[in-house]
């Protein structure tokens, strides 16, 4: 069964690969579909071209963790914490910090 939203975002990215918001949309649809590698690729492209406020890094960490790339997931959380603080989003920074603490307890 095809996912029309996923296919729509794939078409948007194919027609304009430099559009960071299309990349973010595609990454979110890939996350919902548990297509971790596709989510990671698009989140990395999004983050390379857009000054995210922290949320995108949290989503990247989730995808990386699901792929077993734990150290990269931890770094994504650290980057997200820094971005959240940079934008004054202390609540998000605290949420990402709690996730990082959980990951480090498991290690």
C-alpha positions in Angstrom: 0.0 0.0 0.0 1.4 3.4 -1.0 1.4 6.4 1.3 0.1 9.4 -0.7 1.7 11.9 1.7 5.0 10.2 1.5 4.9 10.0 -2.3 3.8 13.7 -2.4 6.8 14.8 -0.3 9.2 12.6 -2.4 7.9 14.3 -5.5 8.5 17.8 -3.9 12.0 16.9 -2.9 12.7 15.4 -6.4 11.6 18.6 -8.1 13.4 20.9 -5.6 16.0 19.0 -3.6 17.3 22.3 -2.0 13.9 23.0 -0.3 14.6 22.5 3.4 10.9 22.4 4.4 10.1 19.8 1.8 13.0 17.7 3.2 11.6 18.2 6.7 8.1 17.1 5.5 9.5 14.0 3.8 11.6 13.1 6.9 8.5 13.3 9.0 6.5 11.1 6.7 9.4 8.7 6.6 9.5 8.6 10.4 5.8 7.7 10.5 6.4 4.9 8.0 9.5 3.8 10.1 11.7 4.3 7.1 14.7 5.3 9.3 17.4 5.6 6.7 15.2 7.9 4.5 14.3 9.9 7.5 18.0 10.3 8.4 19.0 11.3 4.9 16.4 14.0 4.7 16.8 15.3 8.2 20.6 15.6 7.6 19.9 17.5 4.4 17.4 19.7 6.1 19.7 20.5 9.1 22.6 21.3 6.7 20.6 24.1 5.1 18.2 25.3 7.8 18.8 26.8 11.2 16.5 24.4 13.1 15.4 25.3 16.6 16.0 21.8 18.0 13.1 19.7 17.0 14.7 18.4 13.8 17.7 17.2 15.8 15.4 15.3 18.2 13.8 13.6 15.2 17.2 12.8 13.7 18.3 11.3 17.1 15.2 9.1 17.1 15.9 7.8 13.6 19.6 7.2 14.3 18.7 5.4 17.6 16.3 3.1 15.7 19.1 2.3 13.3 21.4 1.4 16.2 23.7 4.4 15.5 23.7 5.4 19.2 26.7 7.7 19.3 25.4 9.7 16.3 22.0 9.9 18.0 23.6 11.3 21.2 25.4 13.9 19.1 22.2 14.9 17.4 20.6 15.4 20.8 23.6 17.5 21.9 23.3 19.6 18.8 19.5 19.9 19.4 20.1 21.1 22.9 22.5 23.8 21.8 20.0 24.9 19.1 17.1 25.0 21.5 19.1 27.1 23.9 20.2 29.4 21.1 16.6 30.1 20.2 15.5 30.4 23.9 13.5 27.1 23.9 14.5 25.9 27.4 11.6 23.4 27.6 12.7 21.7 24.4 16.3 21.8 25.6 15.3 20.1 28.8 13.3 17.5 26.9 16.2 16.7 24.7 18.6 16.6 27.7 16.3 14.1 29.4 16.4 11.9 26.3 20.2 12.2 26.2 20.4 11.2 29.9 18.2 8.1 29.3 20.5 7.1 26.4 23.6 7.5 28.5 22.1 5.4 31.4 21.5 2.5 29.0 25.1 2.5 27.7 
